[in-house]
């Protein structure tokens, strides 16, 4: 039968008080070095593991950061988490990662789980289905800081790390105009994501500043899945105004759209040029990658997110004095 070693067992084994063991495990300066070493050695021998519930009942940090991302299969999120983890581990924290799979229910369940175990901080890139932020307000009301990255809330005061999405879109429009493209389409992400707003605004501003043709029929949305992206591309090919270039939410959407073109005997980056966001390493493995991709620097985003969260987890930090940090993008031509 599974049994749990508690601090009482350690105290009895060493013939010291429970309070002495508790203080030693919490690195209390009132406990001498030799006593502390004896307690830690016995705890290791008995395979003692701290109970998170007991820790937060006594106001002790758990040294755990909760992370919620749409998917670990996307290289962008994987890279952000890697650099985030490196930074917080150097300060003695571990991370607990949950995938929302772009579902609001999974995201909410993850928040409830993090609250239950009183993680010290939470990092989130929003699920596509997110349409309100009450859960996150509840987290801050508990005194737990939350930092959003990439997919950040719309019209909700919060700590945010995001990219200069609009500027990247405008630079892409200028590049495509130089390639003599006159009918540029946009396959965007879900309409309730602020990241989709930024892409749309940059796309429209770029066309306007360059005096280029625009039409509502050239703007499509998808839920970022392969099926939805392919359907968006198919609808562009079947309409009266067929684009000669397509700008997509990310490299994956570009790949799905390009596959749909091939099914219809249309040569990607010859008949129709493709540009996208993220500049993921996967594009180097493609025979025909998007012609351009806006680099979003996931390494910088991970580091900036970690540094902001670490500053907010310090004792006395004002977690409701919200900060917004922008990581500049770069247009990469393949």
Secondary structure in CASP SS format (residue, H / E / C, confidence):
PFRMAT SS
TARGET T0000
AUTHOR 0000-0000-0000
METHOD secondary structure of the structure
MODEL  1
X C 1.00
X C 1.00
X C 1.00
X C 1.00
X C 1.00
X C 1.00
X H 1.00
X H 1.00
X H 1.00
X H 1.00
X H 1.00
X H 1.00
X H 1.00
X H 1.00
X C 1.00
X C 1.00
X C 1.00
X H 1.00
X H 1.00
X H 1.00
X H 1.00
X H 1.00
X H 1.00
X H 1.00
X H 1.00
X C 1.00
X C 1.00
X C 1.00
X C 1.00
X C 1.00
X C 1.00
X C 1.00
X H 1.00
X H 1.00
X H 1.00
X H 1.00
X H 1.00
X H 1.00
X H 1.00
X H 1.00
X H 1.00
X H 1.00
X H 1.00
X H 1.00
X H 1.00
X C 1.00
X C 1.00
X C 1.00
X C 1.00
X C 1.00
X C 1.00
X H 1.00
X H 1.00
X H 1.00
X H 1.00
X H 1.00
X H 1.00
X C 1.00
X C 1.00
X C 1.00
X C 1.00
X C 1.00
X C 1.00
X E 1.00
X E 1.00
X E 1.00
X E 1.00
X E 1.00
X E 1.00
X C 1.00
X C 1.00
X C 1.00
X C 1.00
X C 1.00
X H 1.00
X H 1.00
X H 1.00
X H 1.00
X H 1.00
X H 1.00
X H 1.00
X H 1.00
X H 1.00
X H 1.00
X H 1.00
X H 1.00
X H 1.00
X H 1.00
X H 1.00
X C 1.00
X C 1.00
X C 1.00
X C 1.00
X E 1.00
X E 1.00
X E 1.00
X E 1.00
X E 1.00
X E 1.00
X C 1.00
X C 1.00
X C 1.00
X C 1.00
X H 1.00
X H 1.00
X H 1.00
X H 1.00
X H 1.00
X H 1.00
X H 1.00
X H 1.00
X H 1.00
X H 1.00
X H 1.00
X H 1.00
X H 1.00
X C 1.00
X C 1.00
X C 1.00
X C 1.00
X E 1.00
X E 1.00
X E 1.00
X E 1.00
X C 1.00
X C 1.00
X C 1.00
X C 1.00
X C 1.00
X C 1.00
X C 1.00
X C 1.00
X C 1.00
X H 1.00
X H 1.00
X H 1.00
X H 1.00
X H 1.00
X H 1.00
X H 1.00
X H 1.00
X C 1.00
X C 1.00
X C 1.00
X E 1.00
X E 1.00
X E 1.00
X E 1.00
X E 1.00
X C 1.00
X C 1.00
X C 1.00
X C 1.00
X C 1.00
X C 1.00
X C 1.00
X C 1.00
X C 1.00
X E 1.00
X E 1.00
X E 1.00
X E 1.00
X E 1.00
X C 1.00
X H 1.00
X H 1.00
X H 1.00
X H 1.00
X H 1.00
X H 1.00
X H 1.00
X H 1.00
X H 1.00
X H 1.00
X H 1.00
X H 1.00
X H 1.00
X H 1.00
X C 1.00
X C 1.00
X C 1.00
X C 1.00
X C 1.00
X E 1.00
X E 1.00
X E 1.00
X E 1.00
X E 1.00
X C 1.00
X C 1.00
X C 1.00
X C 1.00
X C 1.00
X H 1.00
X H 1.00
X H 1.00
X H 1.00
X H 1.00
X H 1.00
X H 1.00
X H 1.00
X H 1.00
X H 1.00
X H 1.00
X H 1.00
X H 1.00
X H 1.00
X H 1.00
X H 1.00
X C 1.00
X C 1.00
X C 1.00
X C 1.00
X C 1.00
X C 1.00
X H 1.00
X H 1.00
X H 1.00
X E 1.00
X E 1.00
X E 1.00
X C 1.00
X C 1.00
X C 1.00
X C 1.00
X H 1.00
X H 1.00
X H 1.00
X H 1.00
X H 1.00
X H 1.00
X H 1.00
X H 1.00
X H 1.00
X H 1.00
X H 1.00
X H 1.00
X H 1.00
X C 1.00
X C 1.00
X C 1.00
X C 1.00
X C 1.00
X C 1.00
X E 1.00
X E 1.00
X E 1.00
X E 1.00
X C 1.00
X C 1.00
X H 1.00
X H 1.00
X H 1.00
X H 1.00
X H 1.00
X H 1.00
X H 1.00
X H 1.00
X H 1.00
X H 1.00
X H 1.00
X H 1.00
X H 1.00
X C 1.00
X C 1.00
X C 1.00
X C 1.00
X E 1.00
X C 1.00
X C 1.00
X C 1.00
X E 1.00
X E 1.00
X E 1.00
X E 1.00
X E 1.00
X E 1.00
X E 1.00
X C 1.00
X C 1.00
X H 1.00
X H 1.00
X H 1.00
X H 1.00
X H 1.00
X C 1.00
X C 1.00
X C 1.00
X C 1.00
X C 1.00
X C 1.00
X E 1.00
X E 1.00
X E 1.00
X E 1.00
X C 1.00
X C 1.00
X H 1.00
X H 1.00
X H 1.00
X H 1.00
X H 1.00
X H 1.00
X H 1.00
X H 1.00
X H 1.00
X H 1.00
X H 1.00
X H 1.00
X H 1.00
X H 1.00
X H 1.00
X C 1.00
X C 1.00
X C 1.00
X C 1.00
X C 1.00
X C 1.00
X C 1.00
X C 1.00
X C 1.00
X C 1.00
X C 1.00
X E 1.00
X E 1.00
X E 1.00
X E 1.00
X C 1.00
X C 1.00
X E 1.00
X E 1.00
X E 1.00
X E 1.00
X C 1.00
END
